[in-house]
Amino acid sequence: MNTKNILNMNAQRDEEGFVIDSTLWSEKLANLIAKEERLCSYNESLNIEQLQIIYKAREFYYKFNQSPKMKAFILYLKRESKIKGQNFSSTALMQLFPLGPGETHHIKLVCKIAGLPKPFGCK
């Protein structure tokens, strides 16, 4: 376990970079993790669509007490979301959260940025 001082707050993160205490999460932390994961460049931030998905992932986590898996999360978004104009599919999510080299799970990236534990079954 390592502790990184992130934007004047201590956020303990595991060896893969997942925030250990999700109550310490903030949009500033999300943007920093997104930059570390090369989802955003140094001078960019997450866009509104990405932030909406991040907040929905956190909502899912607190509602079901587990990090979302892709299929369940897409179904949740389709049923529960009031985000207008979004086409909720795994393809749309993959376009909003493209992966870097060696990564295989888009939902894992969403959870990491959302300050949630790694979804069960993701490597």
MDAnalysis code that builds the backbone (N, CA, C; Angstrom):
import MDAnalysis as mda
import numpy as np

u = mda.Universe.empty(369, n_residues=123, atom_resindex=np.repeat(np.arange(123), 3), trajectory=True)
u.add_TopologyAttr("name", ["N", "CA", "C"] * 123)
u.add_TopologyAttr("resid", np.arange(1, 124))
u.add_TopologyAttr("resname", ["MET", "ASN", "THR", "LYS", "ASN", "ILE", "LEU", "ASN", "MET", "ASN", "ALA", "GLN", "ARG", "ASP", "GLU", "GLU", "GLY", "PHE", "VAL", "ILE", "ASP", "SER", "THR", "LEU", "TRP", "SER", "GLU", "LYS", "LEU", "ALA", "ASN", "LEU", "ILE", "ALA", "LYS", "GLU", "GLU", "ARG", "LEU", "CYS", "SER", "TYR", "ASN", "GLU", "SER", "LEU", "ASN", "ILE", "GLU", "GLN", "LEU", "GLN", "ILE", "ILE", "TYR", "LYS", "ALA", "ARG", "GLU", "PHE", "TYR", "TYR", "LYS", "PHE", "ASN", "GLN", "SER", "PRO", "LYS", "MET", "LYS", "ALA", "PHE", "ILE", "LEU", "TYR", "LEU", "LYS", "ARG", "GLU", "SER", "LYS", "ILE", "LYS", "GLY", "GLN", "ASN", "PHE", "SER", "SER", "THR", "ALA", "LEU", "MET", "GLN", "LEU", "PHE", "PRO", "LEU", "GLY", "PRO", "GLY", "GLU", "THR", "HIS", "HIS", "ILE", "LYS", "LEU", "VAL", "CYS", "LYS", "ILE", "ALA", "GLY", "LEU", "PRO", "LYS", "PRO", "PHE", "GLY", "CYS", "LYS"])
u.atoms.positions = np.array([
    [0.844, -1.160, 0.000],
    [0.000, 0.000, 0.000],
    [0.898, 1.234, 0.000],
    [0.570, 2.209, -0.818],
    [1.357, 3.424, -0.772],
    [0.429, 4.609, -0.550],
    [0.988, 5.647, 0.024],
    [0.220, 6.860, 0.273],
    [0.803, 7.953, -0.591],
    [-0.051, 8.592, -1.359],
    [0.379, 9.701, -2.196],
    [-0.322, 10.949, -1.710],
    [0.418, 12.044, -1.575],
    [-0.203, 13.303, -1.228],
    [-0.756, 13.872, -2.526],
    [-2.066, 13.852, -2.649],
    [-2.708, 14.253, -3.889],
    [-3.487, 15.530, -3.659],
    [-3.019, 16.609, -4.276],
    [-3.711, 17.882, -4.183],
    [-4.052, 18.223, -2.740],
    [-3.030, 18.174, -1.866],
    [-3.160, 18.533, -0.460],
    [-4.040, 17.595, 0.344],
    [-4.247, 16.392, -0.099],
    [-4.953, 15.428, 0.740],
    [-4.242, 14.094, 0.621],
    [-4.254, 13.359, 1.694],
    [-3.629, 12.046, 1.669],
    [-4.660, 11.029, 1.224],
    [-4.396, 10.379, 0.134],
    [-5.282, 9.341, -0.376],
    [-4.470, 8.064, -0.472],
    [-4.773, 7.122, 0.365],
    [-4.062, 5.857, 0.292],
    [-4.559, 5.104, -0.923],
    [-3.599, 4.581, -1.667],
    [-3.921, 3.820, -2.864],
    [-3.163, 2.516, -2.827],
    [-3.778, 1.483, -3.395],
    [-3.106, 0.179, -3.416],
    [-2.032, 0.170, -4.495],
    [-1.378, -0.974, -4.653],
    [-0.255, -1.081, -5.599],
    [-0.674, -0.856, -7.049],
    [-1.975, -0.994, -7.353],
    [-2.457, -0.740, -8.711],
    [-2.996, 0.678, -8.880],
    [-3.020, 1.451, -7.814],
    [-3.469, 2.834, -7.898],
    [-4.923, 3.057, -7.545],
    [-5.619, 2.027, -7.040],
    [-7.014, 2.193, -6.624],
    [-7.056, 2.860, -5.256],
    [-7.946, 3.832, -5.107],
    [-8.111, 4.538, -3.839],
    [-8.679, 3.554, -2.812],
    [-8.079, 3.521, -1.639],
    [-8.506, 2.570, -0.613],
    [-9.758, 3.063, 0.116],
    [-9.830, 4.340, 0.415],
    [-10.994, 4.907, 1.105],
    [-11.767, 5.780, 0.124],
    [-12.869, 5.247, -0.391],
    [-13.623, 5.964, -1.427],
    [-14.228, 7.273, -0.931],
    [-14.289, 7.473, 0.380],
    [-14.836, 8.739, 0.900],
    [-13.860, 9.900, 0.691],
    [-12.606, 9.606, 0.371],
    [-11.621, 10.663, 0.108],
    [-11.627, 11.121, -1.346],
    [-12.490, 10.530, -2.152],
    [-12.557, 10.842, -3.574],
    [-13.091, 12.256, -3.797],
    [-12.619, 12.871, -4.861],
    [-13.119, 14.174, -5.311],
    [-12.904, 14.255, -6.825],
    [-13.530, 15.230, -7.458],
    [-13.294, 15.424, -8.896],
    [-11.832, 15.760, -9.171],
    [-11.206, 16.486, -8.268],
    [-9.783, 16.805, -8.450],
    [-8.952, 15.526, -8.466],
    [-9.260, 14.629, -7.547],
    [-8.554, 13.349, -7.512],
    [-8.849, 12.549, -8.780],
    [-10.100, 12.543, -9.223],
    [-10.468, 11.832, -10.458],
    [-9.664, 12.357, -11.643],
    [-9.537, 13.664, -11.745],
    [-8.776, 14.251, -12.854],
    [-7.298, 13.896, -12.767],
    [-6.767, 13.843, -11.562],
    [-5.361, 13.461, -11.399],
    [-5.151, 12.009, -11.819],
    [-6.042, 11.118, -11.391],
    [-5.918, 9.706, -11.775],
    [-6.073, 9.564, -13.291],
    [-7.005, 10.301, -13.873],
    [-7.200, 10.261, -15.329],
    [-5.921, 10.688, -16.056],
    [-5.225, 11.659, -15.524],
    [-3.959, 12.099, -16.120],
    [-2.895, 11.014, -15.945],
    [-2.841, 10.392, -14.769],
    [-1.877, 9.304, -14.536],
    [-2.128, 8.142, -15.503],
    [-3.399, 7.906, -15.809],
    [-3.770, 6.813, -16.713],
    [-3.725, 7.237, -18.184],
    [-3.304, 8.455, -18.427],
    [-3.175, 9.024, -19.774],
    [-4.509, 9.111, -20.512],
    [-5.595, 9.254, -19.746],
    [-6.901, 9.488, -20.339],
    [-7.038, 10.965, -20.701],
    [-6.368, 11.815, -19.925],
    [-6.344, 13.260, -20.180],
    [-4.889, 13.703, -20.237],
    [-4.635, 14.734, -21.009],
    [-3.292, 15.302, -21.006],
    [-3.155, 16.221, -19.796],
    [-1.958, 16.698, -19.570],
    [-1.659, 17.500, -18.382],
    [-2.573, 18.711, -18.237],
    [-2.913, 19.364, -19.348],
    [-3.712, 20.583, -19.280],
    [-5.202, 20.350, -19.539],
    [-5.644, 19.092, -19.563],
    [-7.052, 18.775, -19.777],
    [-7.665, 18.207, -18.505],
    [-8.994, 18.146, -18.507],
    [-9.748, 17.511, -17.429],
    [-10.736, 16.544, -18.052],
    [-11.333, 15.714, -17.219],
    [-12.398, 14.826, -17.689],
    [-13.535, 15.670, -18.252],
    [-14.153, 15.197, -19.324],
    [-15.276, 15.963, -19.883],
    [-16.561, 15.616, -19.137],
    [-17.620, 16.352, -19.410],
    [-18.874, 16.204, -18.683],
    [-19.456, 14.800, -18.822],
    [-19.352, 14.205, -20.012],
    [-19.868, 12.851, -20.208],
    [-19.099, 11.847, -19.358],
    [-17.787, 11.990, -19.309],
    [-16.972, 11.094, -18.492],
    [-17.308, 11.262, -17.010],
    [-17.455, 12.503, -16.573],
    [-17.798, 12.743, -15.170],
    [-19.172, 12.178, -14.817],
    [-20.116, 12.272, -15.727],
    [-21.438, 11.707, -15.465],
    [-21.342, 10.199, -15.259],
    [-20.539, 9.532, -16.066],
    [-20.356, 8.086, -15.920],
    [-19.658, 7.774, -14.599],
    [-18.660, 8.564, -14.246],
    [-17.940, 8.373, -12.980],
    [-18.911, 8.492, -11.799],
    [-19.751, 9.512, -11.823],
    [-20.719, 9.681, -10.732],
    [-21.727, 8.537, -10.702],
    [-22.127, 8.035, -11.853],
    [-23.050, 6.895, -11.895],
    [-22.375, 5.632, -11.356],
    [-21.085, 5.464, -11.612],
    [-20.360, 4.311, -11.071],
    [-20.331, 4.393, -9.545],
    [-20.117, 5.592, -9.016],
    [-20.126, 5.768, -7.560],
    [-21.515, 5.509, -6.992],
    [-22.524, 5.972, -7.687],
    [-23.910, 5.724, -7.269],
    [-24.184, 4.216, -7.227],
    [-23.767, 3.501, -8.254],
    [-23.918, 2.046, -8.328],
    [-23.234, 1.390, -7.125],
    [-22.010, 1.821, -6.849],
    [-21.238, 1.244, -5.746],
    [-21.965, 1.405, -4.417],
    [-22.456, 2.592, -4.147],
    [-23.113, 2.833, -2.864],
    [-24.502, 2.191, -2.798],
    [-25.123, 1.989, -3.922],
    [-26.438, 1.344, -3.945],
    [-26.326, -0.164, -3.758],
    [-25.333, -0.786, -4.402],
    [-25.210, -2.249, -4.390],
    [-24.027, -2.766, -3.563],
    [-23.253, -1.856, -2.980],
    [-22.109, -2.205, -2.141],
    [-21.077, -3.061, -2.873],
    [-20.887, -2.769, -4.141],
    [-19.840, -3.426, -4.926],
    [-19.512, -2.569, -6.143],
    [-18.295, -2.689, -6.600],
    [-17.911, -1.992, -7.821],
    [-18.631, -2.628, -9.000],
    [-19.030, -1.810, -9.967],
    [-19.784, -2.369, -11.085],
    [-18.931, -3.212, -12.026],
    [-19.563, -4.213, -12.601],
    [-18.986, -4.951, -13.725],
    [-19.653, -4.388, -14.972],
    [-19.028, -4.550, -16.102],
    [-19.465, -3.885, -17.330],
    [-20.940, -4.134, -17.656],
    [-21.341, -5.375, -17.766],
    [-22.706, -5.689, -18.200],
    [-23.740, -5.137, -17.225],
    [-23.525, -5.357, -15.930],
    [-24.455, -4.858, -14.918],
    [-24.503, -3.335, -14.921],
    [-23.362, -2.696, -15.145],
    [-23.309, -1.237, -15.143],
    [-24.050, -0.658, -16.354],
    [-23.883, -1.255, -17.502],
    [-24.588, -0.782, -18.704],
    [-26.097, -0.917, -18.493],
    [-26.543, -2.040, -17.955],
    [-27.974, -2.220, -17.671],
    [-28.465, -1.177, -16.662],
    [-27.656, -0.927, -15.653],
    [-27.993, 0.082, -14.641],
    [-28.138, 1.462, -15.287],
    [-27.197, 1.812, -16.142],
    [-27.252, 3.106, -16.812],
    [-28.513, 3.229, -17.668],
    [-28.846, 2.176, -18.366],
    [-30.032, 2.203, -19.229],
    [-31.308, 2.355, -18.412],
    [-31.370, 1.700, -17.255],
    [-32.578, 1.730, -16.425],
    [-32.688, 2.955, -15.540],
    [-31.594, 3.325, -14.915],
    [-31.634, 4.320, -13.848],
    [-31.206, 5.716, -14.267],
    [-30.524, 5.825, -15.356],
    [-29.915, 7.105, -15.697],
    [-30.903, 8.092, -16.270],
    [-30.691, 9.322, -15.876],
    [-31.470, 10.419, -16.429],
    [-30.570, 11.330, -17.267],
    [-29.437, 10.792, -17.676],
    [-28.521, 11.553, -18.522],
    [-29.105, 11.565, -19.929],
    [-29.431, 12.718, -20.404],
    [-30.090, 12.858, -21.712],
    [-29.091, 12.699, -22.849],
    [-29.557, 12.091, -23.919],
    [-28.768, 12.020, -25.142],
    [-27.645, 11.003, -25.119],
    [-27.567, 10.188, -24.089],
    [-26.499, 9.200, -24.020],
    [-26.981, 7.867, -24.567],
    [-26.163, 7.256, -25.357],
    [-26.409, 5.909, -25.842],
    [-25.577, 4.983, -24.967],
    [-26.219, 4.349, -24.006],
    [-25.472, 3.529, -23.074],
    [-25.253, 2.136, -23.631],
    [-24.030, 1.874, -24.008],
    [-23.611, 0.564, -24.487],
    [-22.152, 0.398, -24.079],
    [-21.691, -0.823, -24.124],
    [-20.284, -1.043, -23.787],
    [-19.378, -0.322, -24.779],
    [-19.802, -0.229, -26.035],
    [-19.010, 0.481, -27.046],
    [-18.899, 1.964, -26.710],
    [-20.010, 2.573, -26.300],
    [-19.992, 3.998, -25.929],
    [-19.084, 4.222, -24.725],
    [-19.146, 3.312, -23.759],
    [-18.296, 3.436, -22.576],
    [-16.820, 3.292, -22.952],
    [-16.537, 2.367, -23.860],
    [-15.160, 2.167, -24.308],
    [-14.617, 3.391, -25.029],
    [-15.489, 4.095, -25.752],
    [-15.055, 5.310, -26.444],
    [-14.786, 6.438, -25.464],
    [-15.567, 6.516, -24.395],
    [-15.348, 7.554, -23.383],
    [-14.120, 7.276, -22.525],
    [-13.804, 5.984, -22.349],
    [-12.687, 5.575, -21.500],
    [-11.772, 4.611, -22.246],
    [-11.063, 5.125, -23.279],
    [-10.152, 4.254, -24.024],
    [-8.996, 3.793, -23.138],
    [-8.516, 2.620, -23.419],
    [-7.465, 2.019, -22.597],
    [-6.085, 2.253, -23.175],
    [-5.129, 2.252, -22.289],
    [-3.742, 2.334, -22.706],
    [-3.204, 0.958, -23.033],
    [-1.961, 0.882, -23.454],
    [-1.352, -0.406, -23.793],
    [-1.376, -1.364, -22.606],
    [-1.741, -2.595, -22.842],
    [-1.735, -3.610, -21.803],
    [-2.996, -3.678, -20.957],
    [-3.867, -2.703, -21.062],
    [-5.111, -2.709, -20.285],
    [-6.185, -3.481, -21.042],
    [-7.064, -4.142, -20.292],
    [-8.091, -4.948, -20.941],
    [-9.505, -4.679, -20.432],
    [-9.658, -3.954, -19.339],
    [-10.974, -3.760, -18.746],
    [-11.319, -2.278, -18.629],
    [-12.248, -1.824, -19.440],
    [-12.676, -0.423, -19.397],
    [-13.336, -0.090, -18.070],
    [-14.124, -1.015, -17.538],
    [-14.815, -0.759, -16.277],
    [-13.814, -0.634, -15.130],
    [-12.693, -1.302, -15.245],
    [-11.630, -1.181, -14.241],
    [-11.101, 0.247, -14.211],
    [-10.919, 0.843, -15.381],
    [-10.471, 2.224, -15.470],
    [-11.518, 3.174, -14.887],
    [-12.783, 2.943, -15.205],
    [-13.870, 3.768, -14.657],
    [-13.839, 3.706, -13.135],
    [-13.722, 2.513, -12.584],
    [-13.721, 2.355, -11.132],
    [-12.504, 3.021, -10.494],
    [-11.359, 2.894, -11.131],
    [-10.149, 3.521, -10.581],
    [-10.323, 5.040, -10.523],
    [-10.802, 5.633, -11.587],
    [-10.988, 7.081, -11.625],
    [-12.086, 7.510, -10.651],
    [-13.085, 6.649, -10.456],
    [-14.198, 6.959, -9.554],
    [-13.835, 6.737, -8.085],
    [-12.626, 6.298, -7.812],
    [-12.205, 6.090, -6.430],
    [-12.818, 4.854, -5.796],
    [-13.146, 3.867, -6.608],
    [-13.797, 2.646, -6.135],
    [-12.817, 1.478, -6.147],
    [-13.136, 0.412, -5.407],
    [-12.277, -0.783, -5.469],
    [-12.306, -1.401, -6.861],
    [-11.255, -2.139, -7.167],
    [-11.201, -2.857, -8.433],
    [-12.356, -3.855, -8.487],
    [-13.097, -3.903, -9.600],
    [-14.195, -4.856, -9.702],
    [-13.704, -6.294, -9.567],
    [-14.475, -7.096, -8.882],
    [-14.143, -8.511, -8.707],
    [-13.999, -9.173, -10.079],
    [-12.935, -9.907, -10.261],
    [-12.720, -10.627, -11.510],
    [-11.852, -9.896, -12.509],
    [-11.595, -8.608, -12.308],
    [-10.703, -7.868, -13.220],
    [-9.263, -8.136, -12.814],
    [-8.436, -8.378, -13.813],
    [-7.014, -8.623, -13.550],
    [-6.247, -7.340, -13.587],
])
